[in-house]
Amino acid sequence: MHKKGVCSLLRLVLRTLLLGGCLAPFQLMAETLTVGVYHNPPKLFADDEGRPRGVLGDLLQEIAKEEQWQLESYQCDFQHCLTLLKQGDIDVLPDVAWSESRAGDIAFHEEPVLHSWSQLYQREGVEIEAIFDLEQRRVAVVSGSVQQRYLASVTERFDINVTWLPVNSFAKGFQAVADGEADIVAANHLFGDWRAHDYGLRATPVIFQPVRLFYAASPQLSEEVLSRIDDVLRRWKQDNGSIYYETLSLWRANPKPHQAIPTWLWWSVSLLFLLLLLALLVNFLLKRRMKINREQLNTNEALLSTILDSVDAYIYIKSPSLKYRYVNRKISELFNCPAKDIIGKRDDDFFDEVSTAAVKAIDQKVLETGTKMTVEEHHKLQGEEHVRTFLSIKMPLTMVAGEAPCLCGVSTELTEYLEMQTKTHRLAFYDALTGLPNRRLLMESLAEVTEQDSHLSRYSAVFILDLDSFRLVNDIQGHESGDQLLIKVADQLQQQLPQEAMVARFSSDEFVVLLKVLDEQQGDATHRAERLARQFLETITKLRNDRALPVSASIGISLFEGTGQSVNSVLQQADMALQQAKAAGGNTLRFFNMDMQISVLERASLEGDLHQALERNELSLHYQVQVDHHGATTGVEALLRWYHPQRGWVSPATFIPLAEENGLILPIGHWVLKSACEQLAKWAEHPAYSSLTISVNVSSVQFQQPEFVRNLEGLLAHTQAPPGRLVLEVTESLLMNEPARVRSTMLKLRAQGIRFALDDFGTGYSSLSYLKRLPLDELKIDQSFIRELLTDKTDAAIVDTTILLAVSLGLTVVAEGVEKKEQLDWLKGHGCYRYQGYLFGRPTPIEYLFEAY
């Protein structure tokens, strides 16, 4: 290549590369690597600050400095380090020898850091030339080391009599030989070269167990990290003055002192050297000027080639006829052939027909206009199916004055980056199971709709669709079947989705449909939304999973006009409508209205007041007496009441379910039990009241707490209340939920003497098999059956059957809600002898209950 042309090319390329006009490489972001460090000097050990030192430690720190990695050390012994590496708890472990078994569990780079071996070292007066010379010798070896296992195996095989001196480190072994306690020490050659001189020892010719040492990596670590390590090591090894060789020299044994050279010899040699140098210089200047010029040209070309080959971009020069005139190393790798086979060929030898035509059109435009162009190119190589994406900068380049310009191009491949960007976007905005937009993308889309211009007065709508009883699918048929059902639902919703609409998976079995544009009239918009929602419901009911389990859904709908609405309020309204649809039995739809909003706000306010009720002493217990067929009082039922300063008396049917939902039932229930136990303890001191029982309703939330038994036992012990006078009333729903666990809890409490009553019998779904296995004492007939007892034959039959069932199970029957003497007479005549109701007394505070006595 002509010198002037090369220099011009060098200036242009360097300007292009260094000033940032044509190359936009993508830098690897700084990484933090956790490095395992075990004690094996001089190859590896931790300094006082915990950093990896030694040959491999120092080299790793230098690599990290070049690659801008952050290193975090973790000190451990070798085997523990290997275990952590396999589990991915650390990223890199230096000083690991390669083996097939290890390569199956952990990752290795390709270029060895070091080649190591084991060697025997001897003291003065001992001559070891071969393994057979160990006969009758004392050999120091590290206990459990590879050197010990190898030497023991060899000496035993050849029947060589050796006296072993086990030590716990190479340093202790070298010291033992220096002190005369042993003749020979076995160590790896790196430690020996480093410290043998300090102990007055020298190496023997006996070398064994050669190994290659690497930086082993966790299987989860990116291959890019190992590739970077290989690149740095190969570059260092090619340069004798690199940090690699400096580090190796640093950790070898100190050189022996050299003898001083006489001063007169230095002057003689220096003078002779100067004369010789002067003669050579004159000869060089006079006779080899042309050769120097040619070598300078070759050096410049080599320097330019080195620079261009080191750039992580595709750099090429094409002739005016668009034949390749120069390519760097990256181009050779791209086309998978050496540069000499590329020079002189055109793009149609490497790209497919479509790509070739596109490249040619751009190249000709650059040469014709004489201007630089930056373009994004999409090309396919011959024999490949996938399309590669390049960011290319192309410019005319004058090689020789007066000749037509060539074309210089610099291209950076974006294929992996764009694929990674696409995957990242997919993970961030789409659901992995169904492929639908996720919550994040939905919220952004909904925000765009709610923030639209006010002059666009069109209604939009949000559907929240929830699968009814989806939990049964997972519990009965497994999560895989549940996942398949969700995929089917997502597919059906997408198929029926109109334009300008989207469906997203919002949570486990909830889908949200956003209809961005409906009608301008509210009535028309409502009708369109209802028709689409009913289509969704009908489609879902036709779905079947693998075992034909029926599927249905509930839908809550919120209509809005965009302006004046927040994203959260729209979703909240749709969710409230959904809850009404579910409350209606499911497989239906409901629209949000303001009555729902008022109800929710009222419920939220009530919940806030309930948080303060116990602290402000607004809760109290009222007691309702229970009598037998002789009219004698046998006990009372403790009933929780709440008097609010502004609301007045709040119905238990209102605040108790709310307390169960938000967890307040736990401290409230504990207070009720404590109050009942304290009252029983007081009555136990009065003969007139000592036989009375107190029945307390126990919430299923409270009963299922792991510490319920321990807490109740503590209350009984603290108050000294008689356990046999405490009756815990439980519901049928509690008995059906985890019956084995409930039975175990009841048996533990029964062992303390506590009694149990089944409350509101007949309103739930108890199994008789559970009833006969549970330690129940009483069965309370719900007042809903007593109320119509005299006029409804069905209720009368139910009550009669319940009494017979209780008697057969040995249970006491208590009829609730007895308000008329005729009801009492009927119950007596059919074998029920315990009653509770307004006929005998209303619930009343304890002080008025005492006045009645």
Secondary structure, DSSP 8 states (H G I E B T S, - for coil): --HHHHHHHHHHHHHHHHTTSS---------EEEEEE--BTTTBEE-TTS-EEHHHHHHHHHHHHHHT-EEEEEE--HHHHHHHHHHTSSSEEEEEE--HHHHTTSB--SS-SEEEEEEEEE-TT----SGGGGTTEEEEEETT-HHHHHHHHHHHHTT--EEEEEESSHHHHHHHHHTTS-SEEEEEHHHHHHHHHHHT-EEEEEEEEEEEEEEEE-TTS-HHHHHHHHHHHHHHHT-TTSHHHHHHHHTS----------HHHHHHHHHHHHHHHHHHHHHHHHH-HHHHHHHHHHHHHHHHHHHHHHSSSEEEEE-TT--EEEE-HHHHHHHTS-HHHHTT--GGGTB-HHHHHHHHHHHHHHHHHT--EEEEEEE-BTT--S-EEEEEEEEEE-SSTTS--EEEEEEEE-HHHHHHHHHHHHHHHB-TTT--B-HHHHHHHHHHHHTS-TT----EEEEEEEETTHHHHHHHH-HHHHHHHHHHHHHHHHHH--TTEEEEE-SSSEEEEEE----SSHHHHHHHHHHHHHHHHHHHHT---TT-----EEEEEEEE-STT--HHHHHHHHHHHHHHHHHTTSSSEEE--HHHHHHHHHHHHHHHHHHHHTTTT-EEEEEEEEEETTS-EEEEEEEEEEEETTTEEE-HHHHHHHHHHHTTHHHHHHHHHHHHHHHHHHHTTSTTTTT-EEEEE--HHHHTSTTHHHHHHHHHHHHT--GGGEEEEE-HHHHHSSHHHHHHHHHHHHTTT-EEEEEEETSS---HHHHHHS---EEEE-HHHHHTTTT-HHHHHHHHHHHHHHHHHT-EEEEE---SHHHHHHHHHTT--EEESTTT---B-HHHHHHH-
